[in-house]
Amino acid sequence: MIDAAELVRFLEGQLPEALELLRQMVGINSFTGNRAGVNRVGDFTAECFAPLGFVAERVPSANPAWGDHLVLRRPGRSGRSVALVSHLDTVFPPEEEARNQFHWRVEGNRIYGPGAHDDKGGTVMIWLVLQALRRLAPTVFDELAWRLFCNASEEALAADFGEVCRRRLDAGTLAALVFEAEGRRGGERFMVVARKGSATWRLTVAGRGAHAGAKHQHGANAIVQLAQTISQIAALTDYSRGLTFNVGTVSGGGSHNRVPHEAVAEGEFRAFSPEVYAQAKAALLALAGPGQVRSLTDGYACQARVDILSESRPWPRNPATDRLLAVWQKAGAELGMAVGAEERGGLSDGNLLWDAVPTLDGLGPWGDHDHCSERSADGSKLPEYVEVSGFVPKAALNAMAICKLLEGTG
Ligand SMILES: [Zn+2]
């Protein structure tokens, strides 16, 4: 077992090099839609891990407009392996970075910059953990087969990355560890043990157009039907079951003198539990079909159609994840760190992996204001930053926990 004081001392010595890697990653714009930039971050990441013995494979995204997913591997002596997960892309287009002068900027204990926290900080955290294990726990480092999965399009919620990982996970995989942002309250750090699933949907109502003066009764008003149906959708929200529906946009109709023949609404829903999610989806789809709004002349009814546009399944709280949490809590106790658990509304790659292998998330560093690039003079708006002093303790926690994980499996 690693000596805690030695571990912290070693990591402190590694921090300047880690921050230099982070500086270079943050300096490359890797907005999801910037294919070349994402690939450059992928290449740079592969270079960072090559000295640790990792070999790179690039897997094209399902969407050809996006960059390649990066898979790094290092073989192990035992049949057991650990998957480490991060992402290459950010939400910031290059024009936005330039407009808001949002670049690498060190201020006291904070480093501001696009992706400094989400999730280039997570990738650098992985590098620190592996450096420490190689030096201070070489047996653990060499026993385990390592897989490092970097998503090229995490921020766009593309699902193809899930398959990329799942096809490369073997039966001996002990855990998928997701290096997204840490949760923190006071001195307590929170690992992420569940995330909501979400789906986006479109409701299209077809009515029957008619002259609003001469043939009003012949018409079947699509907007009136849409209004009724979206009220029914909104009513599906059930906070007591962690289920929310949001009607996000509406459009329809042509001009004042026409009974509108079409109207469209789009939105999303989210839930933690797979059962609640499935029931919600069924209830939404059941709203398709003939509506209550009809023409008075012949009973012609408006028709509602519901399409699911995209889906990310929920990651519910589950025993395999809780067993991993317990390992991190034990490691925390040894290091004098309080470690708790958090269920998050937002999605991560954990949603794509939890039902294939035991999954734990939130292994990344602490920071704040993710997905924000603006800074106001009065300080009421601040952009994304990562906390410098949080790297070493969290890397120590992760390294210690991985040692315990391997011990626990004998
Ligand atoms: Zn992220």
Residues whose N, C-alpha, C, O or C-beta is under 5 A from the ligand:
A	BS01	ZN	D118 D119
